[in-house]
Amino acid sequence: MPISFEEFLKTCQNAHPSEDWPKGLQALWYDAKGNWNASHDIAQDMPSILGSWIHAYLHRKEGDQFNANYWYRRANREFPDLTMDEELKNLVEYVINNQSPNRSK
């Protein structure tokens, strides 16, 4: 598992994320690679606050503010005043610092 956001970005050269990574990091990897649908498929199957936060981020990125607001509320977060890149970095760092590789939250 990467130990920093910069190391995470380097893995985007790979064809797939590691299956040993937490689901949240896999979802964010697909988003970083430009595969919104694959990222969304993983996030919507994560019944957790992190899953809701990733889901919110993805709908914000999509431009669906109404849906994003719903998911930010489910994640107990305010709609962010950040760029999409800043929020992606925050999400990746959160997962790196809070999720072990074998957990699916």
N, C-alpha and C positions, 0 to 999 in steps of 0.2 A: 504494500500500500504506500502511496506517496506520502512524504512527510511535510510537504509544503505545496502551496498553490503553484509555484513555478515548476516543481517536479511533476505535479498533476498535469500541467499543460504539456510537458514533454511527452507524456504518455499518449497524447492525442495523435502522435505519429503512428501508433499501433493500429491494427485493423479492428481490435475489439478491446473493451476494458477487461481487466482481470476478473474472473468469476469468483475470486476470493475476496473481492472488495465488497463492502456493504452496498446494498441496493441503492441507497441514496447517492453514493459516489458513482455508481454505474449510470444512474439516471443523469447526473450532472456531466459525466463524460460524454454521453450521447448528445446532450445539448451543446457542449463545447465543440463537438464535431459537426454541428449543424443538423443533427437528426432529431428535430423537435418531437416527431411522432414516437420514436423509440423511447425518448426521455419521458414523455407523457405517459406512455403505456406502463412504465415502471412506477412512476410517481403515483398514478391513480390506484395502483395495487398496494400502496404503502399506507395502511391505516394508522398513521402516527402524526404527531405534530410536525416532524421533519417532512413526511410525505405531503402534508398540507402546505408547508412552506415552499417546497419545490414545485408543487402543483400551482401555487399562487404565482411564483416567479415565472413559470412557463406561460400562464395565461396573460400575465403582464407583458411578457415578451411578444406574445401573439397580438397584443393590442386590445384584448378583451378585459377592460378595466372592471366591469361589473362582476364577471366571473372571478377575476383576480382578487377583488375585494372580499368576496365570499371565502375564498381559500386563505387569505391572510387572516381573516377573523378566526377561521378554524385552527390556524397555526398560532393564535394568540399574538399576532403581530400587526403593527400599523402598516399601511401602505407606505413603502419606503420612498425616501427622497434621495435615491442613489441612481447611478447609471446602471444599466443591465450588467455591464462588466464588473462593476463594484459589487453588485448583489451576488453574481456568480462566484466571485472570489470569497465573499463572506460565507456563502453556502458551502463551498468546498472546504474552507478552513474549519467551519463548524463540524463537518463530517469527519475530517481528519483528526480533529481534536477530541471528538466525543463518541465516535462509533468504532467498535472493534470490527475487524474484517468479517467475522462470521455472524454478525447480527444483521437482521433485515430491516431494522427501523430506520 
